[in-house]
Amino acid sequence: ASREKLRLPKIWLPLGLFLAGTALSLVFSPSPMHGLVQLKKILVYSVLMVIFSTVRDVATARRLIQSWSAVAAAVSLVGMAQFARKWHEAHVLHVDFYQFYVTDRVTGTMRHWMTFAGQEMIVLLMLLAFLFFARLDRRSIWMWSACAALLGTVLLLNETRTVWFGTAVAGAWLLWWWKRWAAAAGPVVIVLFVWLVPGPAHDRFVSIFHPQKEIDSNEFRRIAFRTGLRMIEAHPLLGIGLDETKYHFLDYLPPDTPRPLPSGFYQHLHNFYLQFAAERGIPTMLMMLWMLLMILYDFFHALRKLPPGPGDARFLLHGGIAAVIGIMVSGVFEVNLNDSAVLMVFLIVVACGYVAVAPVVAPVVLPPASNTK
């Protein structure tokens, strides 16, 4: 409408091939109607073009991340209020809080706690990159540090272990490039705090190593993983079809799977690499992996060409790398890039990162629509 030139970052090729493979999977699916709901994801991916075309400089991207951080901090207060309410409900009902809470955790303004955790992780990583690598005055540092503390607290209370892991690895990247001693000391302090301080976060952390049957999700994830491998083995090129994993999960269960099945969610494979390969085929999954690795390469390559010292481009690139790392690590345990709300936030971060890359890597510019009279 504005006749501004539409722009796509360098990742247009692997992204286009991934979307083409997704469409092929739908066409050759045994039940295409099941996968129609996944077509909305193609519209979500258009956010990458929209943001890259409208956010033209790093100053605008900085204001966007600042706005995100303020809103996310306010939503964190909503999550804390939800946690306090659930704690009170468990106390009134005289039930064990861990068992009461782990299947119905805080969601903020989202419908599911994992969506909430995925979004909060990305915003927290961008905010930490902003604090570490942008130019800030003393007053701003205190204000944004308070926002980061709220985000970190609600992420801890959310108790999504997959996001904890992704945040820890991506946060270590940021700490390493900020202060090397912090990269060594920070994770140790956090682990000791969660391990030694009693409470629901401690119980959830311990469940990684000592899960409580019928409560914690370790066992059913192993079943989902093995089932996904059998789907990929049977349909390596085009996959079983979009959204077909939940309709054919029982058909591909390994023969030695114990019955009844452990308590858990069997509608997807809890691993976005497996999920994309199983429902869309190995080549399509590799296109997504190519895109993610290209983002990491482009952002790191641009970082090396920046002049020394803090700046908006530096924080956008470091934050973008951290967001990709967080998504890729937590994606080993969850299908986060198939969640529209998380995917949209992620694509906006990637677009803002490529705004900082633009002087180094030339974008693809699409011609404007002809102005016929």
C-alpha positions in Angstrom: 0.0 0.0 0.0 2.9 2.4 0.8 4.8 1.3 -2.4 7.8 0.7 -0.2 10.2 -1.9 -1.6 9.7 -5.4 -0.1 12.9 -6.9 1.2 13.9 -10.4 2.1 17.1 -11.3 4.0 19.6 -13.7 2.7 17.9 -16.8 4.1 15.1 -16.5 1.5 16.4 -19.6 -0.4 16.4 -22.2 2.4 13.2 -20.7 3.8 11.6 -20.9 0.3 12.7 -24.5 -0.1 11.4 -25.4 3.3 8.0 -23.9 2.5 8.0 -25.7 -0.8 8.7 -29.0 0.9 5.9 -28.3 3.3 3.5 -27.8 0.5 4.6 -31.0 -1.2 4.1 -32.9 2.0 0.5 -31.6 2.1 -0.1 -32.5 -1.6 1.1 -36.1 -1.2 -0.4 -36.6 2.3 -2.8 -39.5 2.7 -5.3 -37.1 4.3 -4.6 -33.5 3.1 -7.4 -32.0 5.0 -5.6 -32.9 8.3 -2.7 -30.6 7.3 -4.7 -27.6 6.1 -4.4 -26.0 9.5 -0.6 -26.0 9.0 -0.9 -23.7 6.0 -1.3 -20.7 8.3 2.3 -21.1 9.2 3.2 -19.9 5.7 1.5 -16.6 6.6 3.4 -16.5 9.9 6.7 -16.8 7.9 5.7 -13.7 6.0 6.4 -11.7 9.2 10.1 -12.1 8.3 9.5 -10.0 5.1 7.2 -7.5 6.8 9.6 -6.7 9.6 12.7 -6.6 7.4 10.9 -4.3 5.0 9.6 -1.9 7.6 12.3 -1.8 10.3 15.0 -0.1 8.2 17.7 0.8 10.8 19.1 -0.5 14.1 17.7 2.4 16.1 14.1 1.3 15.2 15.0 -2.3 16.0 16.3 -1.1 19.4 13.1 0.6 20.2 11.2 -2.5 19.2 13.2 -4.7 21.6 12.8 -2.1 24.4 9.0 -2.2 23.9 9.0 -6.0 23.9 11.0 -6.0 27.1 8.6 -3.6 28.9 5.6 -5.6 27.8 7.1 -8.9 28.7 8.1 -7.6 32.1 4.4 -6.6 32.7 3.3 -10.0 31.5 5.8 -11.6 33.9 3.9 -10.0 36.8 0.7 -11.7 35.4 2.5 -15.0 35.5 3.7 -14.4 39.1 0.2 -13.6 40.1 -1.0 -16.9 38.5 1.7 -18.8 40.4 0.6 -17.2 43.7 -3.0 -18.2 43.0 -2.1 -21.8 42.2 0.0 -22.0 45.3 -2.9 -20.8 47.4 -5.3 -23.2 45.6 -3.0 -26.2 46.4 -2.8 -25.0 50.1 -6.6 -24.8 50.4 -7.0 -28.2 48.8 -4.3 -29.7 51.0 -2.6 -31.4 48.0 1.1 -31.7 47.0 1.9 -28.5 45.1 4.3 -30.1 42.7 1.8 -32.7 41.5 -0.9 -30.0 41.4 1.1 -27.5 39.5 3.3 -29.4 37.0 0.3 -30.3 34.7 -1.2 -26.8 34.9 1.5 -24.1 35.0 1.5 -20.4 34.6 0.7 -19.2 31.0 0.9 -15.4 31.3 -1.3 -14.1 28.5 -0.8 -17.3 26.3 -3.0 -20.4 26.2 -0.2 -22.8 27.1 2.8 -22.6 29.4 5.3 -23.8 26.8 4.3 -21.1 24.4 4.6 -18.6 27.2 8.1 -20.0 28.2 9.3 -19.9 24.6 8.4 -16.3 24.1 9.8 -15.2 27.4 13.1 -17.0 26.6 13.6 -15.1 23.4 12.7 -11.8 24.9 14.9 -12.4 27.9 17.9 -13.3 25.7 17.4 -10.2 23.6 17.2 -8.1 26.8 20.3 -9.6 28.2 22.1 -8.9 24.9 20.8 -5.3 25.2 22.2 -4.9 28.7 25.6 -6.5 27.8 26.3 -5.0 24.4 24.2 -1.8 23.8 25.1 1.8 25.0 23.1 2.5 28.1 23.2 5.2 30.8 23.2 4.2 34.5 19.5 4.8 35.0 18.6 2.7 32.0 20.8 -0.2 33.2 18.8 -0.4 36.5 15.5 -0.2 34.8 16.2 -2.9 32.2 18.0 -5.0 34.8 14.7 -5.0 36.8 12.8 -6.2 33.7 15.3 -9.0 33.1 15.0 -10.1 36.7 11.2 -10.3 36.3 11.6 -12.3 33.1 14.1 -14.6 34.7 11.9 -15.2 37.7 8.8 -16.0 35.8 10.8 -18.3 33.5 12.0 -20.2 36.6 8.5 -20.4 38.0 7.1 -21.6 34.7 9.2 -24.8 35.2 9.6 -25.7 31.5 12.8 -27.6 31.7 13.4 -27.6 27.9 13.4 -23.8 27.9 15.6 -23.7 31.0 18.1 -25.8 29.0 17.9 -23.6 25.9 18.2 -20.4 28.0 21.2 -21.7 29.9 23.1 -22.6 26.7 22.2 -19.4 24.9 22.9 -17.3 28.0 26.3 -18.9 28.3 27.0 -17.6 24.8 26.1 -14.1 25.8 28.1 -14.3 29.1 31.2 -15.6 27.2 31.3 -12.6 24.9 30.4 -10.2 27.7 32.8 -11.3 30.5 34.5 -14.6 30.4 34.5 -15.0 34.1 30.7 -14.6 34.2 30.4 -17.4 31.7 32.1 -19.7 34.1 30.5 -18.4 37.3 27.0 -17.6 36.2 25.8 -21.2 35.4 27.3 -22.5 38.6 25.6 -19.9 40.7 22.2 -20.6 39.1 22.5 -24.4 39.3 23.5 -24.2 43.0 20.6 -21.9 43.7 18.1 -24.2 42.1 19.6 -27.3 43.6 20.1 -26.1 47.2 17.0 -23.8 47.7 14.0 -26.1 48.4 10.8 -25.4 46.5 9.0 -26.3 43.3 11.8 -25.1 41.0 14.2 -27.4 42.9 11.8 -30.4 42.6 11.4 -29.7 38.9 15.2 -29.5 38.4 15.7 -32.8 40.3 13.1 -34.4 38.0 15.5 -34.2 35.1 17.6 -36.9 36.8 15.0 -38.6 39.0 11.6 -38.3 37.3 8.4 -39.1 39.2 6.5 -41.7 37.2 3.1 -40.5 35.9 4.1 -36.9 36.7 7.3 -36.0 34.8 7.6 -36.4 31.1 10.9 -38.2 30.6 9.6 -41.7 29.7 7.0 -40.7 27.1 9.5 -38.5 25.3 11.7 -41.5 24.7 8.7 -43.3 23.2 7.9 -40.3 21.0 11.5 -40.2 19.8 11.6 -43.9 18.8 8.2 -43.6 17.2 9.3 -40.6 15.2 12.4 -42.5 13.9 10.1 -45.3 12.6 8.0 -42.8 10.8 11.1 -41.2 9.2 12.4 -44.7 8.2 9.1 -45.4 6.5 8.7 -42.0 4.8 12.1 -40.4 4.4 11.5 -38.1 1.4 8.1 -36.5 1.8 7.2 -37.5 5.3 4.0 -39.0 6.6 2.1 -35.8 5.8 1.4 -32.5 7.6 -0.1 -33.1 11.0 -0.4 -36.8 10.4 1.9 -37.8 13.3 -0.9 -37.5 15.8 -3.3 -39.6 13.7 -0.8 -42.4 13.0 1.3 -42.3 16.2 0.0 -45.7 17.4 0.7 -47.3 14.0 4.4 -46.7 14.4 4.9 -47.5 18.0 8.0 -49.8 18.5 6.8 -53.3 19.2 8.5 -53.4 22.6 6.6 -50.3 23.9 5.1 -51.1 27.3 1.3 -50.9 27.7 -0.5 -48.9 28.9 1.5 -46.0 27.6 3.1 -43.7 30.2 1.2 -40.5 30.9 2.1 -37.8 28.4 1.1 -35.9 25.3 1.3 -38.0 22.1 0.0 -35.5 19.6 3.5 -34.6 18.3 7.1 -35.9 18.7 8.5 -33.3 21.1 11.5 -32.6 18.9 11.1 -30.2 16.0 13.9 -31.9 14.0 12.1 -35.2 14.2 8.7 -33.6 13.8 9.6 -31.8 10.5 11.4 -34.9 9.2 8.6 -37.2 10.1 5.7 -35.2 8.7 7.6 -33.3 5.8 10.5 -35.5 4.9 14.3 -35.4 5.7 15.1 -32.9 2.8 12.6 -30.4 4.1 13.9 -30.7 7.6 17.4 -30.1 6.3 16.2 -26.9 4.6 15.1 -25.6 8.0 18.5 -26.6 9.6 20.3 -24.9 6.7 18.4 -21.7 7.4 19.2 -21.8 11.1 22.9 -22.4 10.5 23.0 -19.7 7.9 21.5 -17.2 10.4 24.2 -18.1 12.9 27.0 -17.8 10.2 25.7 -14.4 8.9 25.3 -12.9 12.3 28.7 -14.0 13.5 30.3 -12.9 10.3 28.8 -9.5 10.7 29.8 -9.3 14.3 33.5 -9.8 13.4 33.3 -6.8 11.0 31.9 -4.4 13.6 34.2 -1.8 15.1 35.0 -2.5 18.8 32.7 -1.1 21.5 29.0 -1.3 22.5 26.3 -0.5 20.0 22.9 -1.4 18.7 24.1 -3.6 15.9 26.3 -5.6 18.3 23.4 -6.3 20.7 21.0 -7.2 17.9 23.5 -9.7 16.4 24.5 -11.3 19.7 20.8 -11.5 20.8 19.9 -13.0 17.4 22.6 -15.7 17.8 21.5 -16.4 21.3 17.8 -16.7 20.2 18.8 -19.2 17.5 20.9 -21.2 20.0 18.0 -21.2 22.5 15.5 -22.4 19.9 17.8 -25.1 18.5 18.7 -26.4 21.9 15.2 -26.4 23.4 13.9 -27.7 20.0 15.6 -31.0 20.7 12.9 -31.5 23.4 10.0 -29.6 22.0 8.4 -28.6 18.7 8.8 -24.9 19.4 9.1 -23.7 15.7 5.7 -25.2 15.0 4.1 -22.9 17.6 2.9 -19.8 15.7 3.3 -17.5 18.7 6.9 -18.6 19.4 7.7 -18.7 15.6 6.5 -15.1 15.1 8.6 -13.7 17.9 11.6 -15.7 16.6 11.2 -14.4 13.1 11.0 -10.8 14.3 14.3 -11.3 16.1 15.9 -12.8 13.0 14.6 -9.9 10.8 16.0 -7.3 13.3 19.3 -9.2 13.2 19.5 -9.0 9.5 18.8 -5.2 9.7 22.2 -5.1 11.5 23.7 -7.5 9.0 22.5 -5.4 6.0 25.7 -3.3 5.5 27.7 -6.6 5.2 25.2 -9.0 3.5 23.2 -7.4 0.7 19.4 -8.2 1.0 17.2 -9.3 -1.8 15.0 -6.3 -2.9 11.7 -7.0 -4.6 10.5 -4.4 -7.1 7.5 -2.3 -6.1 4.1 -2.8 -7.7 3.6 -0.9 -10.9 1.7 2.4 -10.5 -0.9 2.1 -13.3 -3.3 4.9 -13.9 
